[in-house]
Amino acid sequence: MELKEVKVDNINIDNTLENDVPILRFEDIKVSIVKSKLNENVKTILNGISGYIYSGQMIALMGASGAGKTTLINAISGRIGKGKELPGNIYVYGKKMEINQSNVNLISLVTQDDILPYSLTAYETLMYTARLVHTDLSLSQQIEKVENLLHQLGIFNSKDTIIGEPGYSNGLSGGEKKRVNIGNSLIKDSDIIILDEPSSGLDSFNALNIMKLIKDIVKNENRSILSTIHQPSEDIFNLFDKVMLLANGKCVYFDSLSKMKNYFNTLGHHIQDNDNPADVVLDLLSNKHQDYKETIEKLIVEYDEYVKNHPYQFVIPNNDELYLRKIKLKKNQYWNEFKILFLRSCKAQFRHKFLTKVRLMQMIVIGILIGLLFFDLDQIGDQSTIPDRKGALFMITAINLLIPSVATIQQFPSERPLFLREYLDGTYGVFSYFFAKVTADVPFQIFFPSVFLAIA
């Protein structure tokens, strides 16, 4: 897309001018998978994607499977992994962001999967996030903020219900979990919310309610939404202000919904009045017909010509005042992170009753077996029992070192998705999380070996 910039002096930038500045702008985003050793392109995922979002806008990102939708939102939110090359520019309030720079204060990503702490309630989940992010607020202000958001999400009556782990424990419904997942990003007050398939796994009724909720938030709080969406109903599709269509890593349309019908009709791909425009264009972009490649190539060429004839002029501030005004410069402290994560881990540990019972029974059974194996060893006083005593000491030491350590280590893989999401969001650091988890397990590391030693 051809972007024309208009430089302005925003030392005393007013609200009118602020609304004229794109909250998010990305230019010529290209993502390729590369071999680290040979440094040669293997596959191009995105090839020159450009776009922009203003405050209060809700934009749909659509395309067939493999078009590059998830890769684009990962690039914008600073989550492109290793082994991928990312040329292009990303601007937030006119300030250029570094590659893979994640900023929890301005951009928040809501993942497709509802990655939440299963043993906590909806209220506790949002409250711990608020305490980690809003360190400038008092506890009463944090509570008020969480309760207001629960009302806004429509789940206040379910605030004391645990999230629940599928297949293991009952909890919130799928729609309620989706709302908590979205709320976990909204509580951070990010100006840009990026959603990956927010209606995934929901029936049409709950999907429409979720999208209406997001639309109300955009309207009432003047936030910006960029959302990937797959096969939306016409009611959901009409909630968006603009749509970006991707095919084979290229953009084939980016403009308002009102112009889309006329645009495709002009190209000979007619959208009838009783058609759902989303179904028509997605069917056009999917690999269902023989002339698929020719159709996509033509759409790409036509769109490139379209943007050359319709360049957009942006108001671009020539300094970072607007960006600095929006960003929260206050950084979280390690002690505060450790304290909150420690309390969260303790609560989760004590609610894992089944796991606690298994660990307790394990130590009891092993303690009985070791006790029977070396029964009456202390009654024999000659030197012939020295090897047996060495064996008993070795078994006791090994069991009390290895079994508790394995139980602790096994907790990390299960929490890996949650940790990665929160860490990449900038909610807390690695050391705070690790030491909080280890410290929270200390009482169990003392209790279970004590039970074992009392029996053995």
C-alpha positions in Angstrom: 0.0 0.0 0.0 1.3 3.5 -0.9 1.3 5.6 2.3 1.8 9.3 2.2 3.0 11.0 5.4 2.2 14.5 6.6 4.7 15.7 9.2 3.3 17.9 12.0 4.6 19.5 15.1 2.8 18.0 18.0 4.4 19.7 20.9 1.0 21.0 21.9 -1.0 18.2 20.2 -4.7 18.5 20.8 -7.4 15.8 20.9 -8.5 16.6 17.3 -5.1 16.0 15.9 -4.6 13.0 18.2 -7.6 11.3 16.6 -6.1 11.9 13.1 -3.0 10.0 14.0 -3.2 6.2 13.3 -2.9 4.3 16.6 -1.3 1.5 14.7 0.4 1.5 11.3 2.3 -1.3 9.6 4.1 -1.0 6.3 5.5 -3.7 3.9 5.5 -6.5 6.5 7.4 -9.5 5.1 7.8 -12.8 7.0 9.9 -15.6 5.7 11.1 -18.9 7.3 14.8 -19.0 7.0 17.5 -21.6 7.6 19.7 -20.2 10.4 22.9 -21.7 9.0 22.5 -21.1 5.3 20.3 -17.9 5.8 18.3 -18.7 2.7 14.6 -18.2 2.2 12.6 -21.4 2.6 9.1 -20.1 2.4 7.5 -16.6 2.3 4.5 -16.4 4.6 3.8 -12.7 4.3 4.9 -10.5 1.4 4.5 -6.8 1.7 1.4 -6.3 4.0 0.5 -2.7 4.9 -2.4 -1.3 6.9 -3.5 1.1 9.6 -6.0 1.3 12.5 -7.5 4.4 14.1 -8.8 4.7 17.6 -12.3 3.3 17.9 -12.1 1.1 14.8 -12.8 -2.6 14.7 -11.0 -4.4 11.8 -11.5 -8.0 10.6 -8.6 -10.0 9.2 -9.8 -12.7 7.0 -8.5 -15.3 4.5 -8.3 -19.0 3.8 -6.3 -21.3 5.9 -2.6 -20.6 5.5 -3.1 -17.1 4.1 -0.9 -15.6 6.9 -3.5 -14.2 9.3 -1.9 -15.5 12.5 1.6 -14.7 11.3 0.6 -11.1 10.7 -0.9 -10.6 14.2 2.1 -12.3 15.7 4.4 -9.9 13.8 2.4 -6.8 14.9 2.3 -8.0 18.6 6.0 -8.8 18.6 5.8 -12.5 18.8 7.6 -13.7 15.7 9.7 -16.7 16.8 13.3 -17.6 16.0 14.1 -18.6 12.5 11.8 -16.1 10.9 13.0 -13.0 9.0 10.8 -9.8 9.5 11.5 -6.8 7.3 9.0 -3.9 7.4 8.0 -1.1 9.8 5.5 -1.1 12.6 4.4 2.3 14.2 2.4 2.9 17.3 1.2 6.4 17.7 3.7 7.4 15.1 6.7 5.8 16.9 8.6 3.1 15.1 8.7 -0.2 17.1 11.7 -2.5 17.1 11.3 -6.0 15.6 9.8 -8.4 18.1 9.2 -5.6 20.6 6.3 -6.4 22.8 4.6 -3.6 24.8 1.9 -4.8 27.3 0.8 -1.2 27.9 -0.2 -0.5 24.3 -0.8 -3.8 22.5 -2.4 -6.9 23.9 -3.0 -10.2 22.2 -5.9 -12.5 23.0 -5.0 -16.0 21.9 -7.4 -18.4 20.1 -7.1 -21.0 22.9 -8.4 -19.9 26.3 -5.1 -20.3 28.2 -6.1 -19.6 31.8 -5.1 -20.9 35.3 -7.6 -23.7 35.7 -7.7 -23.8 39.5 -8.5 -20.1 40.0 -11.9 -18.4 39.7 -12.8 -15.8 37.1 -12.5 -13.0 39.7 -9.1 -14.3 41.0 -7.7 -14.6 37.5 -8.5 -11.0 36.6 -7.5 -9.8 40.0 -4.0 -11.3 39.9 -3.5 -9.8 36.5 -4.6 -6.4 37.7 -2.2 -6.6 40.7 0.7 -7.5 38.4 0.0 -4.8 35.8 -1.6 -1.9 37.7 1.0 -1.4 40.4 0.1 2.4 40.4 -3.4 1.6 41.7 -4.3 0.9 45.3 -5.9 -2.5 46.2 -9.4 -1.0 46.5 -9.0 0.6 43.0 -7.8 -2.7 41.6 -10.8 -4.5 43.1 -13.2 -1.9 41.7 -11.6 -2.1 38.3 -12.0 -5.9 38.2 -15.6 -5.9 39.4 -16.5 -3.3 36.8 -14.9 -5.4 34.1 -16.8 -8.5 35.3 -20.1 -6.6 35.0 -19.1 -5.4 31.6 -18.2 -8.9 30.5 -21.5 -10.2 31.8 -20.0 -12.8 34.1 -20.2 -11.1 37.5 -22.6 -13.8 38.8 -20.0 -16.5 37.8 -17.1 -14.6 39.3 -16.5 -17.2 42.1 -16.7 -20.2 39.8 -13.3 -21.8 39.0 -12.1 -21.8 35.4 -12.0 -25.6 35.3 -9.8 -28.0 33.3 -11.5 -29.9 30.5 -11.8 -33.5 31.3 -10.7 -33.1 34.9 -12.8 -30.5 36.7 -16.0 -28.7 36.1 -16.0 -24.9 35.8 -17.0 -22.1 33.5 -18.8 -22.7 30.2 -16.9 -22.2 26.9 -18.5 -18.8 26.4 -17.6 -17.7 29.9 -14.0 -18.9 29.6 -13.8 -16.9 26.3 -15.0 -13.8 28.2 -12.4 -14.3 30.9 -9.7 -14.7 28.3 -10.7 -11.5 26.6 -11.1 -9.7 30.0 -7.5 -10.8 30.9 -6.3 -8.6 28.1 -8.8 -5.8 28.7 -7.8 -5.4 32.3 -4.4 -4.2 31.1 -6.0 -1.1 29.5 -4.1 -1.7 26.2 -5.1 0.7 23.5 -4.8 -2.0 20.8 -6.5 -5.4 21.3 -5.5 -8.1 18.8 -7.8 -11.2 18.9 -7.1 -14.5 17.2 -10.4 -16.2 16.3 -12.4 -14.9 19.3 -15.5 -16.8 18.1 -13.6 -20.1 17.8 -15.3 -23.1 19.5 -18.5 -21.1 20.2 -22.0 -21.6 18.9 -23.5 -18.9 16.7 -25.4 -17.3 19.6 -22.4 -17.0 22.0 -20.1 -16.0 19.1 -22.5 -13.1 18.2 -22.7 -12.0 21.9 -18.9 -12.1 22.3 -18.4 -9.9 19.2 -21.2 -7.5 20.3 -19.4 -7.2 23.6 -16.1 -6.4 21.9 -17.9 -3.8 19.7 -19.4 -2.1 22.7 -15.9 -1.9 24.3 -14.5 -0.3 21.1 -17.3 2.2 21.1 -17.3 3.1 24.8 -13.6 3.1 25.5 -12.2 4.3 22.2 -9.9 1.3 21.8 -8.8 -0.4 18.6 -9.5 -4.0 17.7 -7.8 -6.1 15.0 -9.4 -9.6 14.9 -8.9 -12.6 12.8 -12.3 -14.2 12.1 -13.2 -17.4 10.3 -16.5 -17.8 8.5 -18.4 -15.1 10.4 -22.2 -14.8 10.1 -23.6 -11.7 8.4 -24.5 -10.2 11.8 -21.0 -10.6 13.1 -19.4 -9.4 9.9 -21.5 -6.2 9.9 -20.0 -5.3 13.3 -16.6 -4.5 11.8 -15.7 -1.1 10.3 -13.1 -2.5 7.9 -11.9 -5.8 6.5 -8.4 -6.9 5.4 -8.4 -10.0 3.1 -5.2 -12.0 2.7 -4.4 -14.7 0.1 -1.0 -16.4 -0.3 0.6 -13.9 2.0 -0.6 -10.9 0.0 -3.3 -8.4 0.7 -6.2 -8.5 -1.9 -8.5 -6.0 -0.1 -8.3 -3.5 2.7 -11.1 -1.0 3.1 -14.5 -0.4 4.6 -17.3 -3.0 4.4 -19.5 -0.6 2.6 -17.0 -0.4 -0.3 -16.2 -4.1 -0.5 -19.4 -5.2 -2.4 -18.9 -2.6 -5.1 -15.2 -3.4 -5.4 -15.7 -7.1 -6.0 -18.7 -6.5 -8.3 -16.5 -4.3 -10.4 -14.0 -7.1 -10.7 -16.7 -9.5 -11.9 -17.1 -11.4 -8.6 -20.7 -10.4 -7.8 -22.1 -10.3 -4.3 -25.9 -10.4 -4.3 -28.1 -8.5 -1.9 -29.1 -11.7 -0.1 -25.6 -13.0 0.1 -23.3 -12.9 3.2 -20.3 -11.0 1.8 -18.0 -12.9 4.1 -19.0 -16.2 2.7 -18.7 -15.0 -0.9 -15.1 -13.6 -0.5 -13.9 -16.5 1.6 -15.2 -18.9 -1.0 -13.4 -16.9 -3.7 -10.1 -17.0 -1.7 -10.3 -20.7 -0.9 -8.8 -23.4 -3.1 -12.1 -24.9 -4.3 -12.0 -24.2 -8.0 -9.7 -25.0 -10.9 -8.7 -21.4 -11.7 -7.8 -20.6 -8.1 -4.3 -19.5 -8.8 -5.3 -17.2 -11.7 -8.1 -15.7 -9.6 -5.7 -14.9 -6.7 -3.0 -13.5 -9.0 -5.6 -11.2 -10.6 -7.0 -10.1 -7.2 -3.5 -9.2 -6.1 -2.7 -7.2 -9.3 -6.1 -5.4 -9.1 -5.6 -4.4 -5.4 -2.0 -3.1 -6.1 -3.5 -1.0 -8.8 -6.3 0.1 -6.5 -4.0 1.4 -3.8 -1.8 3.2 -6.3 -4.9 5.2 -7.4 -6.2 5.7 -3.9 -3.2 6.6 -1.7 -4.0 7.6 1.9 -2.5 10.6 3.6 -1.5 10.1 7.2 -0.9 12.7 9.9 2.4 11.6 11.3 3.8 13.4 14.5 7.4 14.3 14.1 8.3 13.5 17.7 7.4 10.9 20.3 5.2 13.1 22.6 2.0 11.3 21.8 3.5 7.9 22.2 5.1 8.9 25.6 1.8 10.3 26.7 0.0 7.0 26.1 2.6 4.5 27.4 3.0 3.7 31.1 6.6 4.1 32.0 6.2 2.7 35.5 7.9 -0.7 35.6 6.8 -3.6 37.8 9.2 -4.5 40.7 10.6 -8.0 41.1 9.5 -8.2 44.7 5.9 -7.3 43.8 5.9 -9.8 41.0 7.3 -12.5 43.3 4.8 -11.8 46.0 1.7 -11.9 43.8 2.9 -15.0 41.8 3.8 -16.7 45.1 0.2 -16.1 46.5 -1.3 -17.3 43.2 0.9 -20.4 43.2 0.0 -21.2 46.8 -3.7 -20.9 46.1 -3.4 -23.1 43.0 -1.4 -25.7 45.0 -3.9 -26.0 47.8 -6.7 -26.4 45.3 -5.1 -29.3 43.5 -6.5 -31.7 46.1 -6.2 -34.8 43.9 -2.5 -34.2 43.2 -1.9 -33.5 46.9 -3.6 -36.8 47.9 -1.6 -38.7 45.2 1.7 -37.3 46.5 0.7 -38.1 50.1 -0.4 -41.7 49.3 2.8 -42.1 47.3 5.0 -41.2 50.3 2.9 -43.3 52.7 3.1 -46.4 50.5 6.9 -46.0 49.8 7.5 -45.3 53.5 5.7 -48.6 54.5 7.7 -50.6 51.9 11.0 -49.2 53.1 10.0 -49.8 56.7 9.1 -53.4 56.0 12.3 -53.9 53.9 14.6 -52.8 56.8 12.3 -53.9 59.6 14.1 -54.6 63.0 17.4 -53.4 61.6 18.0 -51.4 64.7 17.7 -54.5 66.9 20.8 -56.1 65.4 23.9 -54.5 66.8 26.8 -56.3 65.0 28.8 -55.0 62.1 27.1 -57.3 59.6 24.2 -54.8 59.4 26.5 -51.9 58.2 25.8 -52.5 54.4 22.1 -52.8 55.2 22.2 -49.5 57.1 24.1 -47.8 54.2 21.4 -49.1 51.8 18.6 -47.8 54.1 20.3 -44.4 54.3 20.8 -44.3 50.5 17.1 -45.2 49.8 15.8 -42.7 52.3 18.0 -39.9 50.9 17.3 -40.7 47.3 13.5 -41.0 47.8 13.4 -37.7 49.6 15.4 -35.9 47.0 14.1 -37.4 43.7 10.4 -37.9 44.2 9.6 -34.4 45.5 11.9 -32.9 42.8 10.1 -34.8 40.1 6.7 -33.7 41.4 7.9 -30.0 41.3 9.4 -30.3 37.9 6.3 -31.9 36.4 4.3 -28.7 37.3 6.3 -26.6 34.8 5.3 -28.4 31.5 1.6 -28.1 32.4 1.9 -24.4 33.1 4.1 -23.7 30.1 1.4 -22.3 27.8 0.1 -19.9 30.6 3.7 -18.8 31.4 4.6 -18.1 27.8 1.4 -16.1 27.2 1.9 -13.9 30.3 5.7 -13.6 29.8 5.3 -12.5 26.2 2.6 -10.0 27.3 5.3 -8.5 29.6 3.2 -9.3 32.7 6.2 -10.6 34.7 9.7 -12.0 34.3 11.2 -15.5 34.3 13.0 -15.2 37.6 10.0 -13.9 39.5 7.9 -16.8 38.2 10.5 -19.5 38.8 11.3 -18.5 42.4 7.6 -18.0 43.2 6.7 -21.5 42.0 9.6 -23.1 43.8 9.0 -21.2 47.1 5.3 -22.1 47.0 6.2 -25.8 46.9 8.5 -25.6 50.0 5.7 -26.4 52.6 4.9 -29.6 50.6 8.6 -30.4 50.3 8.8 -30.3 54.1 5.5 -32.1 54.9 5.7 -35.1 52.6 9.3 -36.2 53.5 8.3 -35.8 57.2 5.4 -38.2 56.7 7.8 -40.6 54.9 10.4 -40.5 57.7 7.7 -40.9 60.4 6.6 -44.1 58.8 9.9 -45.5 57.5 
